């Protein structure tokens, strides 16, 4: 897919995600619906550097920093970045930056990419580019792990997916280590979120 098409599609997705996350009550990162990366599972705590793409309000970023992880959180949306920095406060605001996931240079090698509501916010046509970029960013043994919206929902965002589609996209470069149901989702995702862990081949 041409870079311009990826960036253009991502820009449109970011605008729609702003509307979905920041201006409605269905914000999957709202603190009244906590979901720490440790529930129901998380990758090896020895992994030191975590990237959170499409971080939104970055509540998970705070949890990870407070538990000793080095965190780099990015979002394409200036509005989301401003909100994230405000809620993180002066002590952690610098971990968030405005950047395009498909065209940025990480501050250092990434060990774990934490997925939550980024995949489901992208137009489905961009999913092959998502898989390719994840493979580019993670070294051998690196982990892509987080919460995926596994349900039939072709309209969105959030856009649904299936385990079969995720395997088609990710199996060429990743090995699926774990898949679990999630029992503490907010109402929007109740019963259809899955925690998945993928290791870079």
C-alpha positions in Angstrom: 0.0 0.0 0.0 1.4 3.4 -0.9 2.7 5.5 2.1 0.4 8.4 1.1 -2.6 6.1 1.2 -1.7 4.7 4.5 -1.1 8.2 6.0 -4.3 9.6 4.5 -6.3 6.6 5.8 -4.7 6.9 9.3 -5.5 10.6 9.4 -9.1 9.9 8.7 -9.1 7.2 11.3 -7.5 9.5 13.9 -10.2 12.2 13.4 -13.0 9.6 13.8 -11.2 8.1 16.8 -11.1 11.5 18.5 -14.9 11.8 18.1 -15.3 8.3 19.4 -12.9 8.5 22.4 -12.8 12.1 23.5 -16.3 13.4 22.8 -18.6 10.5 23.8 -19.2 8.4 26.9 -17.9 5.3 25.0 -14.2 6.0 25.6 -12.5 2.7 26.0 -9.7 4.4 27.9 -12.0 6.2 30.4 -10.7 5.8 34.0 -14.1 4.7 35.1 -13.5 1.5 33.0 -10.0 0.6 34.2 -8.1 -2.2 32.5 -4.5 -2.5 33.4 -2.1 -4.5 31.1 -1.8 -7.0 33.9 -5.4 -8.2 33.6 -6.0 -10.9 32.6 -2.4 -11.5 31.6 0.7 -9.6 30.5 4.0 -10.5 28.8 7.2 -11.1 30.8 7.7 -8.2 33.1 11.4 -8.2 32.2 10.6 -6.6 28.9 11.8 -3.0 29.4 10.6 -0.8 26.6 7.0 -0.6 25.6 5.4 1.2 22.7 1.7 2.2 22.9 0.4 3.2 19.5 -2.8 5.2 19.3 -2.5 5.8 23.0 -5.5 8.1 23.4 -5.7 9.3 27.0 -2.7 7.0 27.9 -4.1 5.5 31.2 -2.2 2.3 30.5 0.9 4.3 30.0 0.7 5.5 33.5 0.2 2.0 34.9 3.2 0.7 33.0 5.5 3.6 34.0 4.4 3.1 37.7 5.3 -0.6 37.4 8.8 0.1 36.1 8.5 -0.1 32.4 10.1 2.4 30.0 7.2 3.7 27.9 6.9 5.5 24.6 3.2 6.4 23.8 2.2 7.9 20.5 -0.9 9.2 18.9 -1.6 10.8 15.5 -4.1 13.2 17.0 -2.9 16.4 18.6 -6.1 16.4 20.7 -5.4 13.0 22.1 -1.8 13.9 22.8 -2.8 17.0 24.7 -5.3 15.1 26.8 -2.8 12.3 27.5 -0.1 14.7 28.7 -2.6 16.5 30.9 -3.7 13.4 32.7 -0.2 12.0 33.0 1.0 15.3 34.7 4.4 16.9 34.5 6.2 13.8 35.8 5.3 11.6 32.9 4.0 13.9 30.1 7.2 13.6 28.1 6.5 9.9 27.4 3.7 10.9 25.0 4.4 12.4 21.6 2.5 13.2 18.4 3.5 10.8 15.7 2.2 8.6 12.9 2.6 4.9 13.7 3.3 4.2 10.1 6.1 6.7 9.7 8.1 7.4 12.9 11.4 6.4 14.5 11.2 4.9 18.0 13.4 6.4 20.6 15.0 3.0 21.1 14.5 -0.6 20.2 11.0 -1.8 21.2 10.5 -5.0 23.2 6.7 -5.0 23.6 4.0 -3.2 21.6 0.8 -2.9 23.7 -2.4 -3.0 21.7 -5.6 -1.5 22.9 -8.2 0.0 20.6 -5.6 0.9 17.9 -6.3 -2.0 15.6 -10.0 -1.7 15.8 -9.9 2.1 15.2 -8.1 1.6 11.8 -10.1 1.1 8.6 -9.9 -2.6 7.8 -8.1 -1.9 4.5 -5.2 -0.7 6.6 -4.8 -4.0 8.5 -2.1 -5.5 6.2 -0.1 -2.3 6.7 -0.6 -2.6 10.5 0.8 -6.2 10.4 3.8 -5.2 8.3 4.6 -2.3 10.5 4.4 -4.3 13.7 6.8 -6.8 12.2 9.2 -4.0 11.1 9.2 -2.4 14.6 9.7 -5.5 16.7 13.0 -7.4 16.8 13.1 -11.2 16.9 11.6 -12.3 20.2 9.7 -9.0 20.7 6.1 -9.1 21.7 2.9 -7.7 20.4 0.3 -8.1 23.1 -3.0 -6.6 24.2 -6.7 -6.4 23.8 -8.4 -7.1 20.4 -12.0 -6.5 19.5 -13.0 -10.0 18.2 -16.5 -9.8 16.9 -18.4 -9.4 13.6 -18.8 -5.6 13.3 -17.9 -4.3 9.8 -19.0 -0.7 10.5 -17.1 1.4 12.9 -14.9 2.5 14.5 -14.5 0.3 16.4 -14.2 -2.3 13.6 -14.5 -5.9 14.6 -12.2 -8.7 13.5 -11.9 -12.5 13.9 -9.2 -14.8 15.3 -8.9 -16.2 11.7 -8.2 -12.8 10.3 -5.7 -12.0 13.0 -3.8 -15.2 12.3 -3.8 -14.6 8.6 -2.3 -11.1 9.2 0.2 -12.0 11.9 1.2 -15.6 11.5 3.7 -14.9 8.7 5.9 -12.9 11.2 4.6 -13.8 14.6 3.9 -16.9 16.7 0.7 -16.7 18.9 1.7 -17.5 22.4 -1.6 -17.0 24.3 -5.3 -16.1 23.8 -7.7 -15.5 26.7 -11.1 -14.1 27.2 -11.4 -10.8 29.1 -13.9 -10.5 31.9 -13.5 -6.9 32.9 -14.2 -5.0 29.7 -16.3 -1.9 29.5 -19.9 -2.3 28.2 -18.9 -1.5 24.6 -16.5 -4.4 24.4 -18.1 -6.8 26.9 -17.8 -10.4 25.8 -15.9 -9.7 22.6 -12.5 -8.6 23.8 -9.6 -11.1 23.7 -6.1 -10.8 25.2 -3.6 -12.0 22.6 0.1 -12.3 22.8 2.3 -12.7 19.7 6.0 -13.2 19.6 8.1 -12.0 16.6 9.6 -14.9 14.8 
